[in-house]
Amino acid sequence: MSHRRFLDNIPLAINHELIYGFIHPDRGRLHDALFGGLGIDGAGASAQCERLLQEPPTIQVTRESLLAQYERSSAAATALESAIY
């Protein structure tokens, strides 16, 4: 049973180390690595953030296609409902 308690604590320890490494002033390497690696902490940070938040074109096409299918299905369901009743 003690191995179960040990295994349950592993995710907590990882979470603690990640948060501690992100916010602690002496161990802020994680913060620096994330912000520096993403390029959101220097010149052009605003443009980089906008680029990261943009929807990929393939996702946009898929979303628009699914929306069109939904609208056609909804219109068909309404037509069937009015024909039946």
C-alpha positions in Angstrom: 0.0 0.0 0.0 2.9 2.4 0.6 3.9 2.2 -3.1 0.4 3.5 -3.9 1.0 6.6 -1.7 4.3 7.1 -3.3 2.8 6.9 -6.8 0.0 9.3 -5.9 2.6 11.9 -4.9 4.6 11.8 -8.1 2.2 14.1 -10.0 2.0 16.5 -7.1 5.8 16.7 -6.9 6.1 17.4 -10.6 3.4 20.0 -10.3 5.1 21.6 -7.3 8.5 21.7 -9.1 7.0 23.2 -12.2 5.2 26.0 -10.3 8.1 26.6 -8.0 10.5 26.8 -11.0 8.2 29.2 -12.7 7.6 31.7 -9.9 10.6 31.4 -7.6 13.1 34.3 -8.2 16.2 32.2 -7.8 14.9 29.4 -10.0 13.1 31.3 -12.7 14.8 29.4 -15.5 11.4 27.8 -16.5 9.9 31.2 -16.8 12.8 32.5 -18.9 12.8 29.4 -21.1 9.0 29.5 -21.7 8.9 33.2 -22.5 12.1 33.3 -24.4 11.3 30.1 -26.3 7.9 31.4 -27.3 9.3 34.8 -28.2 6.8 36.7 -26.1 9.1 38.7 -23.9 11.0 41.0 -26.2 10.7 43.1 -29.2 7.8 42.0 -31.4 6.1 40.2 -28.5 2.7 41.6 -29.4 2.9 40.4 -33.0 4.2 37.0 -31.9 1.3 36.7 -29.4 -1.2 37.6 -32.2 0.4 35.0 -34.5 0.3 32.3 -31.8 -3.4 33.0 -31.2 -4.5 32.9 -34.8 -6.5 29.9 -35.9 -4.7 27.7 -38.3 -6.1 27.8 -41.9 -6.9 24.1 -42.0 -8.9 24.4 -38.8 -10.7 27.4 -40.1 -11.7 25.6 -43.3 -12.9 22.6 -41.3 -14.9 24.7 -38.9 -16.6 26.6 -41.8 -17.4 23.3 -43.5 -18.9 21.8 -40.4 -20.9 25.0 -39.8 -22.3 24.7 -43.3 -23.2 21.1 -42.8 -24.9 21.9 -39.5 -26.9 24.7 -41.2 -28.0 22.3 -44.0 -28.9 19.6 -41.5 -30.9 22.1 -39.4 -32.7 23.4 -42.5 -33.5 19.8 -43.5 -34.8 18.9 -40.1 -37.0 22.0 -40.1 -38.4 21.1 -43.5 -39.1 17.5 -42.4 -40.7 18.6 -39.3 -43.0 21.0 -41.1 -43.9 18.3 -43.7 -44.8 15.8 -41.0 -46.9 18.1 -38.8 
